[in-house]
Amino acid sequence: MNTMTDTIALHAPHAGLGTLFHPRSIAFIGASERPNTPASRGLRNCLRHGFKGGLYPINPKYPELFGVRCYPALAELPEVPELAMIALSAEMTLQAVAECKAAGVRVVVVCSAGWEEQGAEGVERARRLQQILSGGTMRMLGPNCLGAGNPAAGLCLGYNSSFESMAHSRTGRVGLVTQSGAMMGGLLLNGEDAGADVGLYAHVGNAMDIGMEEIVEYMLGDEQIDVIALMIEGLRQPRRFVDAARRARAVGKPLVVFKAGTSELGRQAVMSHTGALAGADEIFAAVCREEGILRVQESEDLLSTAASLAHWKGRQPVGRGGMLVFTLSGGAASILADECAEAGVPLPALSATTLQKLEAILPSYVKASNPLDVGGAVFSNPELPRQALAIALEDDAIDSVLWVGVGAPRDERSQLWLDQALDVVGVSDKASAIVPVSGHVQEAGFERARALGIPLARSLRAAAQLNGFARRANQPLLARGDADGSVPDLPAVEGLIDEVQSKALVKALGIRVPESRVAASVEEVASCARELAGPVVVKGLARGIAHKSEHGLVALNLATPELAQAAAQKMREQGGELEFTGFLVERMASRGVEVVLGIKRDPAFGPVLMFGLGGVAVELFKDVAFGMCPMSPDSARELISMTRAAALLRGFRGQPPADEEALVEAMVRLSQFAFRHADRLAEMDVNPVIVLPQGEGVLALDAMISCSGRT
């Protein structure tokens, strides 16, 4: 059992988190005359940002620190501080935490390293810290933690060098939670410089008590937070995270995440194609897609995306129309057209009325369209950008606008054009953003945009992706699958279930399999083939073998019983040390589109279903997509559409369309089976599945099931 989760469970939900972000008094245990030590920086930052409550440095060496009276011990303070920042060595921290608990401190922030991350000694020290925390109501952020902040209250406990330069002059409506302390400082400082401001922030460190998931829950109930940004390295409570994401959708507060560690250097040995392809990141991506979590691919886009969505909260919802691209650069317009297509952002044609108004003011050599490139005409009429933008933005087909600057706002003309754009978008109720083609978003010339809350995108791609995220945030999620479908039981065995039993379960789910016979010996193969009449397939059944073709245990299109028996004899002779249990003789299947269906049980999120192009090349082409179980018909259709298999299924190059609805039904049934047996079904492959022409259904040609544990 995860002891970290157990510690959290000892407290009432969110107890102490109000104090963490809104303390009325703070003790800084370990502050010294050295200004750059953690507790000293925390104290200095709170002083600099104007924290109004009690600030109490504790160190018996000094009567005063940074203009504030210093106390020799916690017991000497004039009041019990609500929060204590502890910046001592790991061993000394244990005593300080115990003293804080005895004194009635509500929350401690523990800065020191030297816990689980430092081997057996650290693990033992962490156990002692947990023991001190248990049996009380005091909460802890950390250990190995960079602290928390609330700009509106002047609270800033962060102590890396980035925090020395932060002004916190603007309070945003974004809550930021990170699992990386160094990255939190960089995100906050860069975000502040670019206008991506936050309202609350915290680094969870080792998350021995207060974890990321609990802080998200707290922020969902905080009225000053509209969007939550997360920098994730790993989830300690994945199901709680999913529940929080669902609540976030329900209350209209988007979750924007960046996840580090998307690749796996090594994976455990797996038996199925699904197990080989379903890595942790692929499954996390599926969770994000299905739960409406907005996942950025670069850490630089985390805060800017979250802040932009927060800025747009008071505007018309993005998604009812399309985006207007307004630019002075034809090249930028071309690039954006491609980026918008990739991000799923429509660039609608302007209405006849809008075109008529534009044509009345534009020179004959400038085409009125979307993207709208006024180009060199600005040199003859400097007011043209303002007039054209105002007209185009009124179009009913437009729900948002991206203004693309050419020159950085460092000269009079470039500043004029930017100010014209801000004059228009600053009073419009439609969402807007600005992207500079030259210069950078932190430039002083963009200060007016930052003050107006107009998002600044760092690139054309980032701008298109931002608009795409806003659309996704406003789209309804697909219905979740029905978990109540009746499904067959799993046999009470552990390990690999042979193909005969696996196919019997697939058939019991309502998915057709080829007519077949099982031969106990080579000599029985011919008679089995004769009963089936016509071309057959022969498969050697050998104990513990999941992929028969890799061992030469599959022979196709055998026209006569004699050929079938000869194929079985060859398998026996070439099988070496394989432990044969018999031979499966099947009627040769009709041709159709080959796909793969598979199941993998993820330790964090439970069973997932894989769909993609099937056959022996599934791992080579990796044209697969993943969805959570149980799956709804709409979710199954979405999964299909995410792969190249969709084109084959829907009639590629004159081929008749395949029975996609029968495939959807098979996917739903398989997902219900996986959900029902989530505790024991480890992996499953149904590969290939032949999708026959429309109206003829599907046919599962092979199946493999692996179980763990016994009922």
Secondary structure, 3 states (H helix, E strand, C coil): CCHHHHHHHCCCCCCCHHHHHCCCEEEEECCCCCCCCHHHHHHHHHHHCCCCCEEEEECCCCCEECCEECECCHHHCCCCCCEEEECCCHHHHHHHHHHHHHHCCCEEEECCCCCHHHHHHHHHHHHHHHHHHCCCCCEEECCCCCEEEEHHHCEECCCCHHHHHCCCCCCCCEEEEECCHHHHHHHHHHHHHHCCCCCEEEECCCCCCCCHHHHHHHHHCCCCCCEEEEEECCCCCHHHHHHHHHHHHHHCCCEEEEECCCCCCCCCCCCCHHHHHCCHHHHHHHHHHHHCCEECCCHHHHHHHHHHHHHHHHCCCCCCCEEEEEECCHHHHHHHHHHHHHHCCCCCCCCHHHHHHHHHHCCCCCCCCCCEECHHHHHCCCCHHHHHHHHHHCCCCEEEEEEEECCCCCCHHHHHHHHHHHHHHCCCCCEEEEEECCCCCCCHHHHHHHHHCCCECCCHHHHHHHHHHHHHHHCCCCCCCCCCCCCCCCCCCCEEECHHHHHHHHHHCCCCCCCEEEECCHHHHHHHHHHHCCCEEEEEEECCCCCHHHHCCEEEEECCHHHHHHHHHHHHHHCCCCCEEEEEEEECCCCCEEEEEEEEEECCCEEEEEEEECCCCHHHHCCEEEEECCCCHHHHHHHHHCCCHHHHHCCCCCCCCECHHHHHHHHHHHHHHHHHCCCCEEEEEEEEEEECECCCCEEECCEEEEECCCC
